[in-house]
Amino acid sequence: MNIVQPIRNREDIEKMKAVLKRKKRDLVLFIFGINCGLRISDILKLNVGDVKGRDFVEIKEKKTKKNKRFPLNPELKVVLEDFVKDRPEEEPLFITQQGNRLDRNQAYRILNKAAKTLNLQDKIGTHSLRKTFGYHHYKQFDNIELLQKIFNHSYSAITLRYIGIEQDIIDESYMNFYL
């Protein structure tokens, strides 16, 4: 199993957006993923009607079978409204050129290709979207218990390790410690 990393640098996030904007679907997939913290399997099963004209997204998580409800932040709502404005509600949110539902392998290739174009050092894949959300959410709010609840993790230590904070904290402690 390959371990992917969050995109820790906000500048790299903006660079990814710039590369992905060539295709609106790819850009929206990236923006949606880093702003909601869902697993790719849950993102790709969404239909247009799940987000169109809505303030909240409600799903049953594929992995945990738990219900999840979260608000769409104002910026994400604007991006989504533009993306779905003339599309029927029953259509998959993310579709291929042939009109089929985008699958996780296609999503991986899209994100990985963009990361390689930018020569990002860390391994980037579909799960990097969820980890990027978690990493920046933690950095902004410094509330591991809230993030643990969002991710449905049983222990805060799991959440810290999951978003790559453990090693960051260890490295920073070494760099800032001296006798």
N, C-alpha and C positions, 0 to 999 in steps of 0.2 A: 504494500500500500504506500503510495506516495503522499508525503505530508506537504500540504501547501501552506503558504504564509499569508498573513494580512498584508495589505499595502499600507505601510506605516507612514510614508511621507505624503503629505497633502499635495505637494508639487507633482509627485508621480500619479496621484489620482487625477489631477487636472490633465496631465499628459495622456493618461489612458482615455479620458473623455475626448480629448482632441483627436486621438487616433480612431476611436470608435464612432465619432460623429459622422463619418463617411456613410454610415448606414444607420438611420434613425432607430431601427429595432435594436441594434447592438448597443447603441448609446443608452437607450431607455432600459434595456436589460441590466446594464452595468449600474446605472443610477438607481434603479429600483432595488437591486440586490444590496448595494452598499448603504441604502437608507432604511431597509426594513429588517435585516437580520434573518430572513427566512432561508431555509435550505433550498438549493436549486430545484429539487424535486417538487417542492411546494410552489415555487415561483412559476415553473413551467406548466403546472396544471391549472393555473388561473385562466379564466376567460375574460373577455372585454367587460362583460357585465359585473364582474367581481370588483372592478375599480371605477367604471364609468359613472360619473355623477355621485360618487360616494366619498364620505369623509373617513370611513373606516374600512379595513379589509378584514373579513372573517373567513377563516379556513379551519379545516381539521388537518393537523399536521400528519403527513404520511408516515413518518418514522415513529412518533410518539402516540399517535391516534388521539392527541389532546386537541381541544378547541383552542384557537388562538384568534385574538381580536386586537388590532392595533390601528391607530390613526395614521392617516397619510399627512405628513408634514406639508405646509403650504407650497414649498418649492417642488416637492415630488408630485403633489396634486396638479400643479400647472403642467409639468412635463407629461404626466399621464393623460390629462384631459386633451392636450394637443395630439398625443399619440393615438387616442381612441375616438376622436370626435366624429368621424364619419363611418365608424365600423359597427357591425351588428353585435349585440350583446352576447350572443351564443358562440361567437368566433373565439378561438384561442388567443390569448393576449400576445403571445410571441409565436409567429408563424414563419415558415420557410417560404422561399420564392414560389414553391409549388402549392402553397396554401395549407400545408400540414403543420401540426403542432411541432415547434422546435423541441428537440430532445437534448438530453444532458451532454451527449458526446459532441453535438454541434455547438452547444453553448461553451463547452470546454475549449474547442478549437478556436472559437471567436476570441475568447478572453486570453488564451495562451498565446495566440498569434499576435495580439496587440501588445502583450507584455514582452514578447520576444522582439518585436519591432522597436520597443523602447529600451531593450537590453536591461530590463529589470533583473536584479541579482537574485531575488528570492523566487522560488517556484510558485507560479501563479496558476490557479485553476478555478473551477466554479465555486468551490468552498471558500476561496479567498474573499468572495463577496461577503459572506456571513462573518468571516473572521475580521475583515476590514471594518464592518459595522461595529463589531464587538470591541475591537481595539480602540477605535476613535470614540465610541460611546463611553468606554471606561476612562480614556484620557480626558474627555470633556467633563464628565460628571463624577468621576472618582467614586463610584458606587458599585462595588462588585456584587453586592447582594441583589440589587436591581437587575443587573446584567445576567446574573445567575438565574433569576426568575424569568427573564425574557427568553433565555436559551433553554429553559427547563433542565438545567444541570442540577445534580443533587448536592454538589459541594462547590464552594467558592474556589477552592484550589484547582478543581477541574476547569472552571471558567478561566482562571488566570493562565493556566498552562495552554488551554485551547487557543487563546488569543495572543499567546507569545509574550505575555507580560512577565512571567517568572524569570526568564533569562534576562530580559531588559532590566528588571529590578536588581538582579544579581550583578550584572555588568556595571550598572550605575553605582551600586554600593561599593564595588571594588575601586572604581574610578574616583569616588569621593571620600574614600577612607585612607587615612595615613596616620602614622604615629610619629 
